[in-house]
Amino acid sequence: MDDKLTVASIYNRRTSEKNVVNINISLSNKFKVKDYPFALIIQSTTENQIKLTIYPIKKEKIIKITLFGQNVSDNTIEMLSEIIKNYEIIHSSGLLIKKMKFFYECYLNLNPTDNEYKDLKGFLNKIRNIPLEVKIEEISLKSVKRL
């Protein structure tokens, strides 16, 4: 068993170009490439930190759902939870209320060509009459230039 919970490095931001740091991250042998050929990397940024979360995934395309609005009722949140819990959630931001505005993001293990995606889109279109904005994005494979 590996006795390290985390791994750390210090990078010199003064020498990096345009505040971009290229980081080499070992995905280790815990995630077998043949079982999970792709990695979903989610970056969340606050005033004091940047956090990267990496998930091994099998699909090269998934979807991200963003919900936001004001004066969102508990019934609406419950209804959305009932809809989304029927799908495989890879990552969720959790519910966030910021400056009286409701935010929620989740990444679902759905390819836009999956039948379940069409069902989900139908459910989400039905709730468009409530004071909530729904944004659906396709997250797809990015090509990386080898140096």
N, C-alpha and C positions, 0 to 999 in steps of 0.2 A: 504494500500500500504506500502511496505517495504521502509523505508527511507535510507537504506544503499546501496551505489553503489558497494562497495567492502567489503571484509572481510580479515583481516590480522592476522598473527601469527608470532612469532619469534621462530626459532628453533636453538638449540645449535649444530653447526656442529662438534665441538670438541668431543662431546659424541656420535655421530652417527658412525656406523660402515661403513668403506670403502666409506665415502662420500655419503652414501645413507640416505635419509630422508624419513621415512614413514609418509605420510600426510593423515589425515582423512579429507575428503572433503564432506560436505553435498551437496547432489544433490537436496535437497529441494523438496517440493511438487509441484514445478512449472513443473517438468518433471514427468508426471505420469508413474509409472513403468509398468502398464499394456499396455500403449500406446507405450512406449519406453523402452523395457527391457534391452537395452545395452547402454553403454557409450563409445564413441570413445574419447580417450585422446591423444592429439597431443602435443609433447614437442618440442619446438624450443629453441635452445641455441645459445647465442652470448657470446662475451668475458665478458660482464657485467651483463648478466641476463639469467635466465631460465624462459620460459613462458609456462604455461600449458593452453591449450584450450580444453574444454570438450563439446562434442556434444551428445545429446541423439539420439540414432539411433534404428531402428527396426530390422536390420539385424545383424547376428553374423559374417558375412564375407562381406568385401567390398574390393575395389581395390584402390591402390595408383599408380598414374602415375608420373614418374619423367622424365623430358626432359632436356637435357643439350647438349651444343655444342659450337663451336666457329664460328664466322662469319655467324650467323643466320640472314637471310634477313627479312625485314618487311613482305614480301609476305608469307614467311614460318610461321611467328608468326600469321598472319591473318588467314592462312589456318588452323592452329592448333586450333585457337580460334573458328572458324566455326565448327570444328568437336566436340570439347569438350563442347561447349555451348548446344549441343543437349542432354546432360546427366545431371542428378542431381548432382551438385557439393556440397559436404558437406563442404569442406575446400580447400582453394587455398593459396599458398604462394605468389602469384603474380609473375610478371616477375622480375628477379634479374640478374643483370650483375655484375659479380665479377671477377676481374683480366682478363678482356676481354673474359670471358666465360659466356654464357647464361644459366640460371637455371630456372626451373619452376616445381612445384609439385602441384598435386591436388589429393584429395580423392573423389572418386565418389561412390554414393550410388548404386553400382552394385555388385551383387554377381557373382563370376566367372561362375556360372551355368546359369545366365540370358542370354537370346538370345541377348539382347542389348550389352552385354559384347563381344560376338563373333563378332558382327558388328563393335564395336569399335576397337577390336584387328585387324580386317581386314583393317580398315582405317589406323591404325597406322603402320601396316606392309607395306602398299603402300608408306608411306613417308620415308621409311628407306634409300632411295637413296639420301636424302639430308644430309648435314653435321650436323646431330643431332642424339644423342643417345636417345633411348626410353627404359625405364625400367618400367615394370608392376609388381607390387607386390600384393599379397593377404594379406590383414590384417585380422586376424581372432581372435576369442575369446581366451583370455589367462585365464588359470585357476588360481585362487587366493587361496592360502592356508589360511584357517581360523585358527587363533590362539586361 
